Amino acid sequence: MNGLSIVIPVFNERKNLDQLLKRIVKNFKIKNYEIIIVDDDSTDGSDLILKKLKKKYNKLNYFIRKKKPRDLSKSCTFGFLKAKFNMVMVMDGDLQHRPEEINKLYKKIKSKDFDIVVGNRGLLERKNYGLSTIRLISSVILIFAVNFLLGLKTKDPMSGFFIFKKKIYTNNKNRLFNKGYKILLDLIYSSKEKLKIVDVYINFKNRADGLSKMSLKIIYLLIILLLRNFLKKIF
């Protein structure tokens, strides 16, 4: 079905949810779209907030993913399975990804036959400062590592704000690593098809509320994902 499914994986984002939905509904005006929030079994009462918001916004569907371990990639792919439209967007629930920029990415993928449109944070060009210095440096290093080991497909393969054709997931779901916090990288480099990818610069904001989900475990899973795809590339 033609339209857009906006998949938002969240964990302990109760303070951001109302503003997030309000801004999406206010700024995104196409008829055929839905908002799918996948909550990774939050401990802050997000379920109660989502229950109230469901009554307020008819475009909203939400799911509580209780399976352990908590994992952003698995929350995303859970949302992909629930998506009813042919285009899928992924964005964070902490308002670092501005809802006002959804239209920019959607118009780009509709303007030409792109497979993926990436919300590029401009970290390599120092256009945005929505990360701490340590996060910025580590993200830039990881971007260079991805592009060196796997080949340049986008200038921001670590972005969490992007839109893609749902068939990319459907055709490649059994090839995905599907662990960790970088589902875009997984989709791009695990795909068996040659994808047409374009970057669109976004205004990446500071986190509105809540804590960063980056940890040593996440970095470890990212390294495994990189090595997995590098070995597949050379053998």
C-alpha positions in Angstrom: 0.0 0.0 0.0 1.3 3.4 -0.9 2.2 5.6 2.0 4.6 6.0 4.9 5.1 4.0 8.1 7.1 6.0 10.7 8.8 3.5 13.0 10.0 4.9 16.3 11.9 2.5 18.7 11.8 3.9 22.3 13.0 3.0 25.7 12.2 5.3 28.7 11.2 8.3 26.6 7.9 9.1 28.4 8.9 12.8 28.8 9.3 13.1 25.0 6.4 11.1 23.6 3.6 13.8 23.7 5.8 16.5 22.1 7.1 14.1 19.5 3.7 13.0 18.3 2.3 16.5 18.5 5.1 17.8 16.2 4.8 14.9 13.8 1.0 15.3 13.3 1.4 19.0 13.0 4.1 19.0 10.3 3.4 15.9 8.3 0.3 16.4 6.1 0.1 13.5 3.7 -3.0 11.3 4.0 -1.6 7.8 4.1 0.8 7.5 7.0 1.0 5.8 10.3 3.2 6.1 13.4 4.4 2.9 14.9 6.1 3.2 18.3 7.9 0.1 19.5 8.6 0.4 23.2 11.4 -1.9 24.4 9.6 -2.7 27.7 10.3 0.7 29.4 10.5 1.0 33.1 9.4 4.7 33.4 5.7 4.3 32.8 5.8 4.9 29.1 3.1 2.4 28.5 0.6 4.5 30.4 1.5 7.6 28.4 1.2 5.6 25.1 -2.2 4.3 26.1 -3.4 7.9 26.6 -1.8 9.1 23.4 -3.4 6.3 21.4 -6.8 7.8 22.2 -5.6 11.2 21.1 -3.9 10.3 17.8 -5.6 8.0 15.4 -2.4 7.6 13.3 -0.7 6.0 16.3 -0.1 2.3 16.9 2.1 1.2 19.7 3.6 -2.1 20.8 5.4 -3.2 23.9 8.3 -5.5 23.0 8.9 -7.6 26.1 11.4 -10.1 24.7 14.9 -9.9 26.2 17.5 -8.6 25.6 16.4 -5.1 24.9 17.7 -4.2 21.5 17.0 -1.2 19.2 17.5 -3.2 16.0 15.1 -5.8 17.0 12.6 -3.1 18.0 13.0 -1.6 14.5 12.5 -4.9 12.6 9.5 -5.6 14.8 8.1 -2.3 13.6 9.0 -3.1 10.0 6.9 -6.3 10.2 3.9 -4.3 11.5 4.3 -1.5 8.9 1.4 -1.5 6.3 2.8 1.0 3.8 5.5 0.6 1.1 7.8 3.2 2.6 9.2 3.0 6.1 10.9 5.7 8.1 13.0 5.2 11.2 13.6 8.0 13.7 14.6 8.3 17.4 12.1 9.2 20.1 14.4 11.7 21.9 13.7 14.6 19.6 17.3 14.7 18.3 15.7 13.9 15.0 13.4 16.9 14.3 9.8 15.8 13.2 9.8 19.0 11.1 12.3 17.3 8.8 10.2 14.2 8.0 8.8 16.0 4.9 12.3 16.7 3.6 13.3 13.0 3.5 9.9 11.9 2.3 9.9 14.4 -0.6 13.4 13.3 -1.6 12.5 9.6 -1.8 9.4 10.4 -3.8 11.1 12.8 -6.2 13.3 10.1 -7.8 13.6 6.3 -7.6 15.8 6.1 -4.5 15.9 3.0 -2.3 17.1 4.8 0.8 17.3 8.4 1.9 19.7 9.0 4.8 19.3 11.9 7.2 22.9 12.9 7.2 24.0 14.6 10.5 26.9 16.3 8.8 29.4 15.0 11.3 32.2 14.7 8.7 31.6 18.3 7.6 31.1 19.6 11.1 27.6 20.9 10.2 26.0 19.7 13.4 26.9 19.6 17.1 24.1 17.5 18.5 26.6 15.1 20.1 29.0 15.4 23.0 32.7 15.7 22.0 33.4 12.1 22.9 30.3 10.9 21.0 31.2 13.1 18.0 34.8 11.8 17.8 33.8 8.1 18.3 31.0 8.5 15.6 33.4 10.0 13.1 36.0 7.3 13.7 33.3 4.6 13.2 32.0 6.3 10.0 35.5 6.2 8.6 35.9 2.6 9.6 32.6 1.6 7.9 33.5 3.4 4.7 37.1 2.0 4.6 36.1 -1.6 5.4 32.8 -1.9 3.6 32.9 0.9 0.9 31.3 4.3 0.8 27.5 4.1 0.4 26.5 7.2 2.5 28.5 9.7 4.5 26.5 8.8 7.6 26.0 5.1 7.8 25.5 5.5 11.6 22.4 7.7 11.2 19.2 6.6 13.0 17.0 8.9 10.8 16.3 7.5 7.4 13.5 6.3 5.0 13.6 3.3 2.8 11.5 1.0 0.6 10.0 -1.7 2.8 10.8 -4.3 0.2 14.5 -3.9 1.1 13.8 -5.3 4.5 11.4 -8.0 3.2 13.9 -9.2 0.6 16.8 -9.3 3.1 15.4 -9.9 6.6 17.1 -13.3 6.8 20.5 -11.8 6.0 20.4 -9.1 8.7 22.6 -9.2 11.8 19.7 -7.7 13.6 21.5 -6.8 16.8 22.7 -3.6 18.3 21.7 0.0 17.5 22.7 0.6 13.9 19.9 -0.8 11.8 20.7 1.5 8.8 24.2 0.1 8.5 22.8 -3.4 8.7 20.2 -2.8 6.0 22.7 -1.2 3.6 25.5 -3.7 3.9 23.5 -6.9 4.4 21.4 -6.3 1.3 21.9 -8.5 -1.7 20.7 -5.8 -4.1 22.6 -2.8 -5.3 20.8 0.1 -3.6 20.3 3.6 -4.8 21.1 5.7 -1.7 21.2 9.5 -1.3 22.0 11.8 1.7 19.9 14.7 2.9 21.4 17.0 5.5 19.4 17.3 8.7 19.6 19.7 11.6 20.6 17.2 14.3 19.6 18.5 17.8 20.7 17.9 21.3 18.8 15.2 23.2 15.6 16.6 24.7 15.4 14.3 27.6 16.5 10.8 28.7 19.9 9.1 28.5 22.1 8.0 25.7 21.9 4.3 25.0 25.5 3.9 23.8 27.5 1.4 25.9 30.4 -0.9 25.6 28.0 -3.7 24.6 26.6 -1.7 21.8 30.1 -0.8 20.5 31.0 -4.5 20.7 28.0 -5.5 18.6 28.8 -2.8 16.1 32.3 -4.1 15.7 31.0 -7.7 15.2 28.6 -6.3 12.5 31.4 -4.6 10.8 33.7 -7.6 10.8 30.8 -9.9 9.7 30.1 -7.8 6.6 33.8 -7.2 5.8 34.4 -10.9 5.8 31.3 -11.5 3.6 32.7 -8.9 1.2 36.2 -10.4 0.8 35.2 -14.1 0.8 
